[in-house]
Amino acid sequence: MATRKVPKRLLLVALVLLIGVGWVVAQVRASAERFDLPRVTWEGGPAYYARFGAAADAGWTKPDFFPIGVWFESVVEERDVRLDKEAGLNTYVELTANSNMGLVRSNGMSAITSKPLPGAGGETVGWMIADEADMFAGPGDGVWSGKYGGEGQVCLPDKPPCGYTAMRTLKDKLPKNDGRMHYANYGKGIAMWESDAEADRFVNGYTDIMSTDVYWYTDTGICPEAANFIKLTSDRCPRAANYGRVVDRGRRLDALDGRRQPVYAFVELGWPGTNGLRSITPDEVAGAVMNSLIHEARGIIYFNHSFAGPCPTQHVLREPCAKDIRAAVTELNGRIRSLAPVLNTQSYVHSFNPELDTMLKGHDGSYYVFAMVGEATAPGPQTLRLPEGLATAGNVEVMFENRTVPVRDGAFTDTFERPDSYHVYRITP
């Protein structure tokens, strides 16, 4: 049989491909061998949103998208949405009835609303069922009057509570099977007042994404209340780490039914409540958000209303009187946006230091360590011990700070100046 001579060029191409495949396999193997660490249980990151056509069409499945929302805004003119986008927001979580959905849509923003607003379209990626039904109605299947807290008698009669009824009733009024997510925000009810069994029915009965708001820095009575219900001592409250505690609680409850959903964080920007303690500071906002991310929050929602203090407004991020908060939030959101491909990966389980709240992620050949002091830890120097696969690194880059820290004997030391201080380290082996 005659043999055909293979051209040298084809042999060269085949050799290059073989070497390339070998390199890829080696890299995958090296990556797998770098850590013998378990992964944090998660819902799938951006891939989770692929099951919701509206969210997928709006870009929520992209690895560089991370939900950064604002609570109950209004968009009535171009300037409104421009200011919000410039601050790094990408999602409206509830909007006033007079909002212009065409402006929201044409500016590439997303919306989650409690009902279809006039002109709604592809910008609306989800429906909000309720806000704080765990608080205004409580854990129970009693008769709901249709009223909310402050409007009169909520449950008929007052006992048993009727929060589950309210959630069912409100969800039944929303569109179904239209490719949009169902969302609810909860409060102190699931965070501390209610048993796991009671809170479980709120968290796992109705939603595709959820959040919980507890305003640790600004609620007058929150620390005594937390001491009573969850035995949080006064030396640990208020702290930035309290916000991560709320995310942890939501994730623990969410896991009870064996199905995961994204748990978002809620952080105040002003002075919530006329009897509030004070306004939150820019550094506290940044610390609260970052600690929430460290505790695996899959989105951030800002409470944008301030009812007391020097800057009463429904639009904190748009007001000149809140320029310091706006500057801090804009910077923070820019950092979150740049880190989105990292945040959207599944974390590794590793304790760098039991005194710290930390998170470890890997992306595109580098590894990222997010770190803050924990609830019980005083500010100051702290040592972080690296996992074996990174222990030979010469130094770590401190992102956003233009400096590096040397690694010695598999660990490095850095200073956390305040309870709300955070550092993000990048290690490229």
ABEGO torsion letter per residue (X at the ends): XBBBBBBAAAAAAAAAAAAAAAAAAAAAAAAAAABBBBBBBBAGEAAAAAABAAAAAAGAABAABBBBBBBGBBBABAAAAAAAAAAGBABBBEBBAABBAAAAAAAGBBBBBABBBBGBBAABABBBABBGAAAAAEBBABBBAGBBBGAEBABOBAOBBAAAAAAAAAAAABBBGAGBBBBBBBBAAAAAABBAAAAAAAAAAABABBBBBBBAAABAAAAAAAAAAAGBBAAAOBBAAAAAAAAAAAAAAAAAAGBBBBBBBBBBABBBEAABABBBBAAAAAAAAAAAAAAGBABBBBBABBABEABBBABAAABAAAAAAAAAAAAAAAAAAAAAAAAABBBBBBBABAABBBBBBBBGGBBBBBBBBBAABBBEBBBBBBBAAAAABABBBBBGAGBBBBBBGGBBBBBBABAABBBBBBBBX
